[in-house]
Every structure is written in C-alpha cells, then in structure tokens.
Amino acid sequence: MSDTSRAAAGGPMRLRDFRLLLAGAATGQLGAQVTLVALPLVAVLELDAPAFQVGLLTAAETAAFLLVGLPAGALTDRLRKRPLMVRADLVRAVAMASVPAAALADVLTMVQLYVVALVTGVATVFFDVAHQSYLPQILPRDQLVAGNGALETVRSTAQVTGPGVGGGLVQLVGAQFAVIVDVIGYVLSALFLRRIEQVEEPPEPAAAGGSLRKEIAEGVRFVFGHPLLRVIAFTTGLANFSMAVLMATQTVHLVRVVGLEAGGLGLVLSASAVGGLLGALCAGRLAARLGQARVILLSVLATGPFALLWPLSGHGFAGAVFFAAGSGVVSFGAVVYNVAQVSFRQGLCPPRLLGRMNATLRFLMWGTLPIGALLGGTLAQSYGSRTALAWCAVGILAVPLPLIFSPLRRMRDLPGPQDDGDGADRGTPPEKAPADADERPASAPAG
C-alpha cells in the first residue's frame, strides 16, 4: 500500500514521515513557548526594561515578516523545503544560545535581545513558509485538515505546557538561562526533520530561475486575484495586529498590574492556551459538521467578545482568572479558524506557487505584528496596560467584519483546487471562485 493510500485509509498518523514532521513541530514549539515567557522576562526582570522597550522586543521578533516576507516565498519555491527547514532550525538554535552565553559573561544587553529576536524572526519566516508548503507533499489534499489539526494540537499542547515550564525554569535558573530549552527544541526539530525519508521533488525549472521580482509578483497576483484569499488575508492581518498589542502588553500587565511572579505568569499563559488545544481537537469535526466556510466565520464571531475580559483583569487571583479565561476562549476560536483557512489555502494553490502564496499571505497577515507590538508598547507606556488591552479587545471584536461583508458569508463549504493552467497562477480567476459540488448557501447567514 502506498503512503497516500495509507493516509487515506487510516489518517495522516499512519505515515512515518508525517509523524516525524509532527515530532519536529512538537519539540520546536515547546522550546519556543518556554522562550515566549522567558525572553520578555529577561527584559522585564533582568534588564528592568520599560513597557515600550518590551514592545520593541516583540516587534523585533516579528519584523522579519515585513522585511523578508515576500522574497522568502520566491526563494523557498526555488529550494527543497526540508533542508531549508533544517537550516532555519539550526540558525535559531545558535541565535538563542547567545543569550545564556552573554549572561554568563555578564555582557547581556537589550541591543543583543533585539538582534537575537530579529535573527530568529528571519529564520522563522523561512521555516514557516517552507513548512506550510511542505505538508501537501506528504499528505493528500483530503487529509490536509486532519494534518493541520494534528499540527495545531501539537502547537496548542506546547502552548499549554510550555509557559508553565518556562515560568518554573525562570524561577529556578533565571530568565536568561531558561531559553536553553528553546535551543534544545530547535536542535531536536532539525534532527527529526533530517530523518524524513520521502524524496522531495526538485523545484520546477520555472521556479528555479528567472527574475526574483517577477516570481514575487506572480505570488502576489495569485493572492489578490482570488476574492476569498483577499478577505482571509485582511481578516487574519487585523486579528494578528490586535494580538500583537496583547503580546507586547501581557507580560508587563500580568507582572506589574495583576501582580504575578514568573511561575504564576507561566501558569496563566498555560491555562489560557487550553482553549487553543480544545480548538485543535475540535476543528476537524466542526468543519465537517458545519462546513469549512461557516467555521471560518463563526469561530471568530462567537469567541471575539471574550477579549473584553483582558482589560477587566485587575490585581490578584480574580484578575488572573479573567485574563486566562479571555485568552482561552479567543484561542479556541483562533485555532479553529486557522485550521480551516490554512487547509483551504494549501488545497487551493498550485504546488509550484505554494511558497509564494504562503509568503504573500504571511507578509500581509504577519506584517501587521511589529506595528501592533509597537502600538501596544507605546499605549502601555503612555496610558497603562489596561488601555492597551482595551484597544486590543476592540480590534478583536472587529475581526469578523471583513468576513461578514464577503462572499464567504453565504457559503457552507469552500472552493476546491484551481488548475494551474486556468489563469489562477496569473491572478485572474473567474468573478466568482469555483465551488465544490456540495457548496450551498447557509440556511441562516451569519451576521
């Protein structure tokens, strides 16, 4: 029985290569979630950084999506994906290892943290674009939702366990040494990826040569030429902008307003990630029961109002519970949304454009992160973290609006793959996206 047949018969977990990809994601994500707690705490506790500098650190971690997001897609389409992911993991491991090394030498500064964040961010851009483009080479299209659901389960599990581990390590060994777990995670991820046996097809000649600018433009035209990809890009960009305000503000708020120590901070972030784990476990079944298009809309429409719990969180135990509950419900909706829309993108796009399509969307979606982080740091510095979190909640409440006013509102299921020769790769799809045979208007359109 072929790998594809085994995946169709028993799901993606029947495939050894997918299990290795999943193991790499698990180790890398666990380390990254520890650092999510530890790196801002290095700035807050060890270097006594003000709120704006913490926001600037968050912006540096995500600035790469603006700086190299578009060329990363064209370059990824020219290269084999698995070796690129291995190299990105090793670059991130070396960059993160410099933090405890500098701490031991007593020369650690905020400038070094900014550089480390920027370098790891650039490597992450290439890794993520290659990762999303590589999954369709391992799994058949009808298994992409299950595969992405498994990857989101791993990510959400890391989000549940990682911050708690990170907070405990910070209290035991200090924030600057807790990031060693991230170094180990990236090294293990590289080792798991190297063990994948599937022979990767070389890039097509059209993607391997020619003008980089023209190849980038081809990916941009594909995304902007498809009405559903356009609205997904705008919706996710708004959501990420709002979440960046949260990421830049939450450590300062939980430490200085709610009054948590490092261990308590880790537990709150772990508890809030439980919602994401539940979302990953439910995403496939919700998409099958309600339809992929409906799930994309309802997931953010129903969970967004719980973001109002963030600015309502005050000092003490009640404040910690409010913050964790708001994050948990919003995370549930975000993960269900991501599984549905990422699976749609992967199944829609011609293989030779996957890297550029994913990179263009990452540029549009994740390019808002450094801007949101800078705004969050500025608002927290000038008006306090509660005000920053209030504006974050307003942004989350606005996320469903592009979907409500788009063709997706009237759909149950999403379009199938586009033929590479029908003009899709030139950004000129038909006026209405082609629909699967079972697509039909929702009986009660949301909103």
DRENDO-1510 file (C-alpha; in Angstrom, 1 decimal, always signed):
<recs>
REC; n; res; u; v; w
REC; 1; MET; +0.0; +0.0; +0.0 .
REC; 2; SER; +1.4; +3.5; -0.9 .
REC; 3; ASP; +1.9; +6.3; +1.6 .
REC; 4; THR; -1.0; +8.1; +0.0 .
REC; 5; SER; -3.3; +5.1; +0.3 .
REC; 6; ARG; -2.3; +4.6; +4.0 .
REC; 7; ALA; -3.1; +8.2; +4.7 .
REC; 8; ALA; -6.5; +7.9; +3.0 .
REC; 9; ALA; -7.3; +4.7; +4.9 .
REC; 10; GLY; -6.1; +5.5; +8.4 .
REC; 11; GLY; -5.4; +9.2; +8.5 .
REC; 12; PRO; -2.1; +11.1; +8.5 .
REC; 13; MET; -0.8; +9.5; +11.6 .
REC; 14; ARG; -0.3; +6.2; +9.7 .
REC; 15; LEU; +2.6; +7.9; +7.8 .
REC; 16; ARG; +6.0; +7.7; +9.4 .
REC; 17; ASP; +7.2; +10.9; +7.6 .
REC; 18; PHE; +4.2; +12.9; +9.0 .
REC; 19; ARG; +4.9; +11.6; +12.5 .
REC; 20; LEU; +8.5; +12.8; +12.2 .
REC; 21; LEU; +7.2; +16.2; +10.9 .
REC; 22; LEU; +4.9; +16.3; +13.9 .
REC; 23; ALA; +7.6; +15.4; +16.3 .
REC; 24; GLY; +9.8; +18.2; +15.0 .
REC; 25; ALA; +6.9; +20.6; +15.4 .
REC; 26; ALA; +6.4; +19.4; +19.0 .
REC; 27; THR; +10.0; +19.9; +20.1 .
REC; 28; GLY; +10.4; +23.2; +18.3 .
REC; 29; GLN; +7.1; +24.6; +19.6 .
REC; 30; LEU; +7.7; +23.5; +23.2 .
REC; 31; GLY; +11.0; +25.4; +23.3 .
REC; 32; ALA; +9.5; +28.4; +21.6 .
REC; 33; GLN; +6.7; +28.6; +24.2 .
REC; 34; VAL; +9.2; +28.5; +27.0 .
REC; 35; THR; +11.0; +31.4; +25.4 .
REC; 36; LEU; +7.7; +33.2; +24.9 .
REC; 37; VAL; +7.7; +33.6; +28.7 .
REC; 38; ALA; +11.5; +33.7; +29.3 .
REC; 39; LEU; +12.6; +36.3; +26.7 .
REC; 40; PRO; +10.3; +39.2; +27.8 .
REC; 41; LEU; +11.1; +38.3; +31.4 .
REC; 42; VAL; +14.8; +38.8; +30.7 .
REC; 43; ALA; +13.9; +42.3; +29.6 .
REC; 44; VAL; +11.5; +43.0; +32.5 .
REC; 45; LEU; +13.2; +41.3; +35.4 .
REC; 46; GLU; +16.9; +41.1; +34.5 .
REC; 47; LEU; +17.3; +44.3; +32.4 .
REC; 48; ASP; +14.5; +46.3; +34.0 .
REC; 49; ALA; +13.2; +47.4; +30.6 .
REC; 50; PRO; +10.2; +49.8; +30.4 .
REC; 51; ALA; +7.0; +48.9; +28.6 .
REC; 52; PHE; +8.0; +50.5; +25.3 .
REC; 53; GLN; +11.3; +48.5; +25.1 .
REC; 54; VAL; +9.4; +45.3; +25.8 .
REC; 55; GLY; +7.0; +46.2; +22.9 .
REC; 56; LEU; +10.0; +46.9; +20.7 .
REC; 57; LEU; +11.4; +43.5; +21.6 .
REC; 58; THR; +8.1; +41.9; +20.5 .
REC; 59; ALA; +8.2; +44.0; +17.3 .
REC; 60; ALA; +11.8; +42.8; +16.5 .
REC; 61; GLU; +10.6; +39.2; +16.8 .
REC; 62; THR; +8.0; +39.7; +14.0 .
REC; 63; ALA; +9.7; +42.5; +11.9 .
REC; 64; ALA; +11.1; +39.8; +9.6 .
REC; 65; PHE; +7.6; +39.2; +8.1 .
REC; 66; LEU; +7.8; +42.8; +6.7 .
REC; 67; LEU; +11.5; +42.8; +5.9 .
REC; 68; VAL; +11.8; +39.4; +4.1 .
REC; 69; GLY; +8.3; +38.0; +3.9 .
REC; 70; LEU; +7.8; +38.4; +0.1 .
REC; 71; PRO; +11.3; +37.4; -1.1 .
REC; 72; ALA; +11.2; +34.4; +1.3 .
REC; 73; GLY; +8.3; +32.9; -0.7 .
REC; 74; ALA; +10.0; +33.2; -4.1 .
REC; 75; LEU; +13.3; +31.8; -2.6 .
REC; 76; THR; +11.5; +29.0; -0.9 .
REC; 77; ASP; +9.9; +27.9; -4.2 .
REC; 78; ARG; +13.4; +27.7; -5.7 .
REC; 79; LEU; +14.7; +25.3; -3.0 .
REC; 80; ARG; +13.9; +22.0; -1.4 .
REC; 81; LYS; +11.8; +22.6; +1.6 .
REC; 82; ARG; +13.1; +20.0; +4.1 .
REC; 83; PRO; +16.8; +21.1; +4.0 .
REC; 84; LEU; +15.7; +24.7; +4.3 .
REC; 85; MET; +13.7; +24.0; +7.5 .
REC; 86; VAL; +16.7; +22.1; +9.0 .
REC; 87; ARG; +19.0; +25.1; +8.3 .
REC; 88; ALA; +16.4; +27.5; +9.8 .
REC; 89; ASP; +16.2; +25.4; +13.0 .
REC; 90; LEU; +20.0; +25.5; +13.4 .
REC; 91; VAL; +20.2; +29.2; +12.9 .
REC; 92; ARG; +17.5; +29.8; +15.5 .
REC; 93; ALA; +19.3; +27.4; +17.9 .
REC; 94; VAL; +22.6; +29.3; +17.6 .
REC; 95; ALA; +20.9; +32.7; +18.0 .
REC; 96; MET; +19.1; +31.7; +21.1 .
REC; 97; ALA; +22.2; +30.1; +22.6 .
REC; 98; SER; +23.9; +33.5; +22.5 .
REC; 99; VAL; +21.6; +34.8; +25.3 .
REC; 100; PRO; +22.8; +32.5; +28.1 .
REC; 101; ALA; +26.3; +32.8; +26.8 .
REC; 102; ALA; +26.2; +36.6; +27.1 .
REC; 103; ALA; +24.6; +36.3; +30.5 .
REC; 104; LEU; +27.4; +34.1; +31.8 .
REC; 105; ALA; +29.9; +36.7; +30.5 .
REC; 106; ASP; +27.8; +39.5; +32.1 .
REC; 107; VAL; +27.5; +41.4; +28.8 .
REC; 108; LEU; +23.8; +40.8; +28.1 .
REC; 109; THR; +22.0; +44.0; +26.8 .
REC; 110; MET; +18.7; +44.9; +25.3 .
REC; 111; VAL; +20.5; +45.5; +22.0 .
REC; 112; GLN; +21.5; +41.8; +21.9 .
REC; 113; LEU; +18.0; +40.8; +22.7 .
REC; 114; TYR; +16.8; +42.8; +19.7 .
REC; 115; VAL; +19.3; +41.3; +17.4 .
REC; 116; VAL; +18.5; +37.7; +18.6 .
REC; 117; ALA; +14.8; +38.4; +18.1 .
REC; 118; LEU; +15.4; +39.7; +14.6 .
REC; 119; VAL; +17.6; +36.8; +13.5 .
REC; 120; THR; +15.3; +34.2; +14.9 .
REC; 121; GLY; +12.4; +36.0; +13.2 .
REC; 122; VAL; +14.1; +35.9; +9.8 .
REC; 123; ALA; +14.8; +32.1; +10.2 .
REC; 124; THR; +11.2; +31.6; +11.4 .
REC; 125; VAL; +9.8; +33.3; +8.2 .
REC; 126; PHE; +11.7; +30.8; +6.0 .
REC; 127; PHE; +10.8; +27.9; +8.3 .
REC; 128; ASP; +7.1; +28.6; +8.4 .
REC; 129; VAL; +6.8; +29.3; +4.6 .
REC; 130; ALA; +8.7; +26.0; +3.8 .
REC; 131; HIS; +6.7; +24.1; +6.5 .
REC; 132; GLN; +3.3; +25.1; +5.1 .
REC; 133; SER; +4.5; +24.4; +1.5 .
REC; 134; TYR; +5.9; +21.0; +2.5 .
REC; 135; LEU; +2.9; +19.5; +4.2 .
REC; 136; PRO; +0.9; +19.0; +0.9 .
REC; 137; GLN; +3.9; +17.0; -0.4 .
REC; 138; ILE; +3.4; +14.5; +2.4 .
REC; 139; LEU; -0.4; +14.3; +2.7 .
REC; 140; PRO; -3.1; +14.0; +0.0 .
REC; 141; ARG; -5.5; +17.0; -0.2 .
REC; 142; ASP; -8.3; +15.3; +1.6 .
REC; 143; GLN; -6.1; +14.7; +4.6 .
REC; 144; LEU; -4.8; +18.3; +4.9 .
REC; 145; VAL; -7.5; +19.3; +7.5 .
REC; 146; ALA; -6.6; +16.3; +9.6 .
REC; 147; GLY; -2.9; +17.0; +9.2 .
REC; 148; ASN; -3.2; +20.7; +10.1 .
REC; 149; GLY; -5.4; +19.7; +13.0 .
REC; 150; ALA; -2.7; +17.4; +14.4 .
REC; 151; LEU; -0.1; +20.2; +14.0 .
REC; 152; GLU; -2.3; +22.7; +15.7 .
REC; 153; THR; -2.9; +20.1; +18.5 .
REC; 154; VAL; +0.8; +19.9; +19.0 .
REC; 155; ARG; +1.2; +23.7; +18.9 .
REC; 156; SER; -1.7; +24.1; +21.4 .
REC; 157; THR; -0.3; +21.4; +23.7 .
REC; 158; ALA; +3.1; +23.2; +23.7 .
REC; 159; GLN; +1.2; +26.5; +24.5 .
REC; 160; VAL; -0.4; +24.7; +27.5 .
REC; 161; THR; +2.8; +23.1; +28.9 .
REC; 162; GLY; +5.5; +25.5; +27.6 .
REC; 163; PRO; +4.6; +28.7; +29.5 .
REC; 164; GLY; +4.3; +26.7; +32.8 .
REC; 165; VAL; +7.6; +25.0; +32.3 .
REC; 166; GLY; +9.1; +28.4; +31.3 .
REC; 167; GLY; +7.8; +30.2; +34.4 .
REC; 168; GLY; +9.1; +27.4; +36.6 .
REC; 169; LEU; +12.5; +27.5; +34.9 .
REC; 170; VAL; +12.7; +31.2; +35.2 .
REC; 171; GLN; +12.2; +31.0; +39.0 .
REC; 172; LEU; +14.7; +28.1; +39.2 .
REC; 173; VAL; +17.6; +29.2; +37.0 .
REC; 174; GLY; +16.7; +32.7; +35.8 .
REC; 175; ALA; +15.1; +34.0; +32.7 .
REC; 176; GLN; +18.3; +34.3; +30.7 .
REC; 177; PHE; +19.1; +30.6; +31.2 .
REC; 178; ALA; +15.6; +29.2; +30.7 .
REC; 179; VAL; +15.9; +29.9; +26.9 .
REC; 180; ILE; +18.3; +26.9; +26.7 .
REC; 181; VAL; +15.2; +24.8; +26.4 .
REC; 182; ASP; +14.4; +26.6; +23.2 .
REC; 183; VAL; +17.9; +25.8; +21.9 .
REC; 184; ILE; +17.4; +22.1; +22.6 .
REC; 185; GLY; +13.9; +22.2; +21.0 .
REC; 186; TYR; +15.3; +23.7; +17.7 .
REC; 187; VAL; +18.1; +21.1; +17.6 .
REC; 188; LEU; +15.7; +18.2; +18.1 .
REC; 189; SER; +13.4; +19.6; +15.5 .
REC; 190; ALA; +16.2; +19.7; +13.0 .
REC; 191; LEU; +17.1; +16.1; +13.8 .
REC; 192; PHE; +13.6; +14.8; +13.4 .
REC; 193; LEU; +13.2; +16.6; +10.0 .
REC; 194; ARG; +16.5; +15.1; +8.8 .
REC; 195; ARG; +15.1; +11.6; +9.4 .
REC; 196; ILE; +12.2; +12.1; +7.0 .
REC; 197; GLU; +12.7; +9.6; +4.1 .
REC; 198; GLN; +10.4; +10.9; +1.4 .
REC; 199; VAL; +12.4; +12.1; -1.6 .
REC; 200; GLU; +11.4; +15.7; -2.2 .
REC; 201; GLU; +10.8; +16.6; -5.8 .
REC; 202; PRO; +13.2; +19.3; -7.1 .
REC; 203; PRO; +11.6; +22.7; -7.8 .
REC; 204; GLU; +10.2; +23.2; -11.3 .
REC; 205; PRO; +12.6; +25.0; -13.7 .
REC; 206; ALA; +10.3; +28.0; -13.9 .
REC; 207; ALA; +10.6; +28.5; -10.2 .
REC; 208; ALA; +14.3; +27.7; -10.1 .
REC; 209; GLY; +15.4; +30.5; -12.4 .
REC; 210; GLY; +14.3; +33.9; -13.8 .
REC; 211; SER; +13.7; +37.2; -12.1 .
REC; 212; LEU; +13.0; +37.1; -8.3 .
REC; 213; ARG; +10.9; +40.2; -8.7 .
REC; 214; LYS; +8.6; +38.6; -11.3 .
REC; 215; GLU; +8.3; +35.4; -9.2 .
REC; 216; ILE; +7.3; +37.5; -6.2 .
REC; 217; ALA; +4.8; +39.4; -8.3 .
REC; 218; GLU; +3.2; +36.1; -9.6 .
REC; 219; GLY; +2.5; +35.1; -6.0 .
REC; 220; VAL; +1.1; +38.5; -5.1 .
REC; 221; ARG; -1.2; +38.4; -8.2 .
REC; 222; PHE; -2.5; +34.9; -7.2 .
REC; 223; VAL; -3.4; +36.1; -3.7 .
REC; 224; PHE; -5.0; +39.4; -4.7 .
REC; 225; GLY; -6.7; +37.8; -7.7 .
REC; 226; HIS; -8.7; +35.4; -5.5 .
REC; 227; PRO; -11.6; +37.0; -3.6 .
REC; 228; LEU; -11.6; +34.6; -0.7 .
REC; 229; LEU; -7.8; +34.8; -0.2 .
REC; 230; ARG; -8.0; +38.6; -0.2 .
REC; 231; VAL; -10.6; +38.6; +2.6 .
REC; 232; ILE; -8.8; +35.9; +4.6 .
REC; 233; ALA; -5.6; +38.0; +4.4 .
REC; 234; PHE; -7.3; +41.1; +5.6 .
REC; 235; THR; -9.2; +39.3; +8.4 .
REC; 236; THR; -6.1; +37.5; +9.7 .
REC; 237; GLY; -4.0; +40.6; +9.4 .
REC; 238; LEU; -6.4; +42.5; +11.6 .
REC; 239; ALA; -6.5; +39.7; +14.1 .
REC; 240; ASN; -2.7; +39.5; +14.3 .
REC; 241; PHE; -2.4; +43.3; +14.6 .
REC; 242; SER; -4.7; +43.1; +17.7 .
REC; 243; MET; -2.9; +40.0; +19.1 .
REC; 244; ALA; +0.4; +41.8; +18.8 .
REC; 245; VAL; -0.9; +44.5; +21.1 .
REC; 246; LEU; -1.7; +41.8; +23.5 .
REC; 247; MET; +1.7; +40.0; +23.2 .
REC; 248; ALA; +3.6; +43.3; +23.7 .
REC; 249; THR; +1.5; +44.1; +26.8 .
REC; 250; GLN; +0.6; +40.9; +28.6 .
REC; 251; THR; +3.9; +40.3; +30.4 .
REC; 252; VAL; +4.0; +43.9; +31.8 .
REC; 253; HIS; +0.3; +43.7; +32.7 .
REC; 254; LEU; +0.5; +40.3; +34.4 .
REC; 255; VAL; +3.6; +41.2; +36.4 .
REC; 256; ARG; +3.0; +44.8; +37.3 .
REC; 257; VAL; -0.8; +45.1; +37.4 .
REC; 258; VAL; -2.1; +41.6; +38.2 .
REC; 259; GLY; +0.9; +41.1; +40.5 .
REC; 260; LEU; +2.1; +37.6; +39.3 .
REC; 261; GLU; +5.6; +36.2; +39.7 .
REC; 262; ALA; +7.3; +34.3; +36.9 .
REC; 263; GLY; +5.7; +30.9; +37.9 .
REC; 264; GLY; +2.2; +32.4; +38.1 .
REC; 265; LEU; +2.7; +34.2; +34.8 .
REC; 266; GLY; +3.6; +30.8; +33.2 .
REC; 267; LEU; +0.5; +29.1; +34.7 .
REC; 268; VAL; -1.9; +31.9; +33.5 .
REC; 269; LEU; -0.5; +31.6; +29.9 .
REC; 270; SER; -0.7; +27.8; +30.1 .
REC; 271; ALA; -4.3; +27.9; +31.3 .
REC; 272; SER; -5.2; +30.3; +28.6 .
REC; 273; ALA; -3.7; +28.0; +26.0 .
REC; 274; VAL; -6.1; +25.2; +26.9 .
REC; 275; GLY; -8.7; +26.8; +24.7 .
REC; 276; GLY; -6.3; +26.5; +21.7 .
REC; 277; LEU; -5.8; +22.8; +22.5 .
REC; 278; LEU; -9.5; +22.2; +22.6 .
REC; 279; GLY; -9.9; +24.2; +19.3 .
REC; 280; ALA; -7.3; +22.0; +17.6 .
REC; 281; LEU; -9.1; +18.8; +18.8 .
REC; 282; CYS; -12.5; +20.1; +17.6 .
REC; 283; ALA; -11.6; +21.9; +14.4 .
REC; 284; GLY; -11.9; +18.9; +12.0 .
REC; 285; ARG; -15.2; +17.8; +13.4 .
REC; 286; LEU; -16.6; +21.3; +13.4 .
REC; 287; ALA; -15.6; +21.8; +9.8 .
REC; 288; ALA; -17.2; +18.5; +8.8 .
REC; 289; ARG; -20.5; +19.3; +10.7 .
REC; 290; LEU; -20.9; +23.0; +9.9 .
REC; 291; GLY; -18.9; +23.4; +6.7 .
REC; 292; GLN; -15.4; +24.9; +6.3 .
REC; 293; ALA; -16.7; +28.4; +5.3 .
REC; 294; ARG; -19.1; +28.6; +8.2 .
REC; 295; VAL; -16.5; +27.6; +10.6 .
REC; 296; ILE; -14.1; +30.3; +9.5 .
REC; 297; LEU; -16.7; +32.9; +10.2 .
REC; 298; LEU; -18.4; +31.5; +13.3 .
REC; 299; SER; -15.1; +30.7; +15.1 .
REC; 300; VAL; -14.1; +34.4; +15.3 .
REC; 301; LEU; -17.6; +35.8; +15.6 .
REC; 302; ALA; -18.6; +33.7; +18.6 .
REC; 303; THR; -15.3; +34.0; +20.6 .
REC; 304; GLY; -14.2; +37.6; +19.9 .
REC; 305; PRO; -16.3; +39.2; +22.7 .
REC; 306; PHE; -14.4; +37.3; +25.4 .
REC; 307; ALA; -11.4; +39.6; +24.6 .
REC; 308; LEU; -13.1; +42.2; +26.8 .
REC; 309; LEU; -12.0; +40.1; +29.8 .
REC; 310; TRP; -8.4; +41.3; +29.3 .
REC; 311; PRO; -8.8; +44.9; +30.2 .
REC; 312; LEU; -11.1; +43.9; +33.1 .
REC; 313; SER; -8.4; +41.8; +34.7 .
REC; 314; GLY; -7.2; +43.5; +37.9 .
REC; 315; HIS; -4.9; +42.7; +40.8 .
REC; 316; GLY; -4.9; +39.2; +42.4 .
REC; 317; PHE; -6.4; +35.8; +41.7 .
REC; 318; ALA; -9.6; +37.1; +40.1 .
REC; 319; GLY; -7.6; +39.2; +37.6 .
REC; 320; ALA; -5.5; +36.2; +36.7 .
REC; 321; VAL; -8.7; +34.1; +36.1 .
REC; 322; PHE; -10.3; +36.8; +34.0 .
REC; 323; PHE; -7.2; +37.1; +31.8 .
REC; 324; ALA; -6.8; +33.3; +31.4 .
REC; 325; ALA; -10.5; +32.8; +30.6 .
REC; 326; GLY; -10.5; +35.6; +27.9 .
REC; 327; SER; -7.3; +34.2; +26.3 .
REC; 328; GLY; -8.6; +30.6; +26.4 .
REC; 329; VAL; -11.9; +31.3; +24.6 .
REC; 330; VAL; -10.2; +33.6; +22.0 .
REC; 331; SER; -7.5; +31.0; +21.4 .
REC; 332; PHE; -10.2; +28.3; +20.8 .
REC; 333; GLY; -11.7; +30.4; +18.0 .
REC; 334; ALA; -8.3; +31.4; +16.6 .
REC; 335; VAL; -7.1; +27.8; +16.3 .
REC; 336; VAL; -10.4; +26.5; +14.7 .
REC; 337; TYR; -10.2; +29.5; +12.2 .
REC; 338; ASN; -6.5; +28.7; +11.4 .
REC; 339; VAL; -7.0; +25.0; +10.7 .
REC; 340; ALA; -9.9; +25.8; +8.3 .
REC; 341; GLN; -8.3; +28.6; +6.4 .
REC; 342; VAL; -4.7; +27.1; +6.2 .
REC; 343; SER; -6.1; +23.8; +4.9 .
REC; 344; PHE; -8.2; +25.8; +2.3 .
REC; 345; ARG; -5.1; +27.7; +1.1 .
REC; 346; GLN; -3.0; +24.6; +0.8 .
REC; 347; GLY; -5.6; +22.7; -1.2 .
REC; 348; LEU; -6.4; +25.6; -3.5 .
REC; 349; CYS; -3.0; +26.7; -4.7 .
REC; 350; PRO; -1.0; +25.0; -7.5 .
REC; 351; PRO; +2.1; +23.3; -6.0 .
REC; 352; ARG; +4.7; +25.4; -7.8 .
REC; 353; LEU; +3.2; +28.6; -6.2 .
REC; 354; LEU; +2.7; +27.3; -2.7 .
REC; 355; GLY; +5.8; +29.0; -1.3 .
REC; 356; ARG; +5.0; +32.4; -2.8 .
REC; 357; MET; +1.3; +32.1; -1.9 .
REC; 358; ASN; +2.1; +31.3; +1.7 .
REC; 359; ALA; +4.8; +34.0; +1.9 .
REC; 360; THR; +2.5; +36.7; +0.4 .
REC; 361; LEU; -0.2; +35.8; +2.9 .
REC; 362; ARG; +2.3; +35.7; +5.7 .
REC; 363; PHE; +3.6; +39.2; +4.6 .
REC; 364; LEU; +0.0; +40.5; +4.7 .
REC; 365; MET; -1.1; +38.7; +7.8 .
REC; 366; TRP; +2.0; +38.7; +9.9 .
REC; 367; GLY; +3.4; +42.0; +8.7 .
REC; 368; THR; +0.9; +43.7; +11.0 .
REC; 369; LEU; +2.6; +42.1; +14.0 .
REC; 370; PRO; +5.5; +44.5; +14.5 .
REC; 371; ILE; +3.2; +47.5; +14.0 .
REC; 372; GLY; +0.8; +46.2; +16.6 .
REC; 373; ALA; +3.6; +45.4; +19.0 .
REC; 374; LEU; +5.0; +49.0; +18.7 .
REC; 375; LEU; +1.5; +50.4; +19.3 .
REC; 376; GLY; +0.9; +48.1; +22.3 .
REC; 377; GLY; +4.2; +49.1; +23.9 .
REC; 378; THR; +3.5; +52.8; +23.2 .
REC; 379; LEU; +0.0; +52.7; +24.6 .
REC; 380; ALA; +1.1; +50.7; +27.7 .
REC; 381; GLN; +4.0; +53.2; +28.3 .
REC; 382; SER; +1.8; +56.3; +27.9 .
REC; 383; TYR; -1.6; +55.3; +29.2 .
REC; 384; GLY; -1.1; +52.0; +31.0 .
REC; 385; SER; -1.5; +48.4; +30.1 .
REC; 386; ARG; -5.3; +48.4; +30.7 .
REC; 387; THR; -5.8; +51.0; +28.0 .
REC; 388; ALA; -3.6; +49.0; +25.6 .
REC; 389; LEU; -5.6; +45.8; +26.3 .
REC; 390; ALA; -8.9; +47.7; +25.8 .
REC; 391; TRP; -7.8; +48.8; +22.3 .
REC; 392; CYS; -6.7; +45.2; +21.7 .
REC; 393; ALA; -10.2; +44.0; +22.5 .
REC; 394; VAL; -11.8; +46.5; +20.2 .
REC; 395; GLY; -9.6; +45.1; +17.4 .
REC; 396; ILE; -10.6; +41.5; +18.1 .
REC; 397; LEU; -14.3; +42.5; +18.1 .
REC; 398; ALA; -13.8; +44.0; +14.6 .
REC; 399; VAL; -12.1; +40.9; +13.1 .
REC; 400; PRO; -15.3; +39.2; +11.8 .
REC; 401; LEU; -16.4; +42.3; +9.9 .
REC; 402; PRO; -14.5; +41.6; +6.6 .
REC; 403; LEU; -15.9; +38.0; +6.6 .
REC; 404; ILE; -19.5; +39.2; +7.2 .
REC; 405; PHE; -19.3; +41.5; +4.2 .
REC; 406; SER; -17.6; +38.9; +1.9 .
REC; 407; PRO; -19.0; +36.1; -0.4 .
REC; 408; LEU; -17.9; +33.7; +2.3 .
REC; 409; ARG; -20.9; +34.7; +4.5 .
REC; 410; ARG; -23.2; +32.9; +2.0 .
REC; 411; MET; -21.1; +29.7; +1.7 .
REC; 412; ARG; -21.2; +26.4; +3.6 .
REC; 413; ASP; -18.0; +24.9; +2.1 .
REC; 414; LEU; -15.0; +26.4; +0.3 .
REC; 415; PRO; -13.8; +26.1; -3.3 .
REC; 416; GLY; -11.6; +23.2; -4.4 .
REC; 417; PRO; -8.2; +23.4; -6.1 .
REC; 418; GLN; -7.6; +25.7; -9.0 .
REC; 419; ASP; -5.9; +24.4; -12.2 .
REC; 420; ASP; -2.5; +25.9; -12.7 .
REC; 421; GLY; -3.3; +26.5; -16.3 .
REC; 422; ASP; -6.7; +28.3; -16.0 .
REC; 423; GLY; -5.2; +31.7; -15.2 .
REC; 424; ALA; -5.1; +31.2; -11.4 .
REC; 425; ASP; -1.4; +31.4; -11.3 .
REC; 426; ARG; -1.6; +34.8; -13.1 .
REC; 427; GLY; -4.0; +36.2; -10.6 .
REC; 428; THR; -7.0; +36.2; -12.9 .
REC; 429; PRO; -9.6; +33.8; -11.5 .
REC; 430; PRO; -13.2; +34.0; -12.6 .
REC; 431; GLU; -15.5; +36.6; -11.0 .
REC; 432; LYS; -16.8; +34.0; -8.5 .
REC; 433; ALA; -14.5; +31.4; -7.1 .
REC; 434; PRO; -15.2; +27.9; -8.3 .
REC; 435; ALA; -17.3; +26.0; -5.9 .
REC; 436; ASP; -17.3; +22.4; -4.8 .
REC; 437; ALA; -20.4; +20.5; -5.8 .
REC; 438; ASP; -21.7; +20.4; -2.2 .
REC; 439; GLU; -21.3; +24.2; -1.7 .
REC; 440; ARG; -24.6; +25.8; -0.9 .
REC; 441; PRO; -25.8; +29.0; +0.8 .
REC; 442; ALA; -26.1; +28.9; +4.5 .
REC; 443; SER; -29.6; +28.5; +5.7 .
REC; 444; ALA; -29.2; +31.3; +8.1 .
REC; 445; PRO; -26.3; +33.6; +7.1 .
REC; 446; ALA; -24.2; +34.7; +10.0 .
REC; 447; GLY; -24.3; +38.4; +11.0 .
</recs>
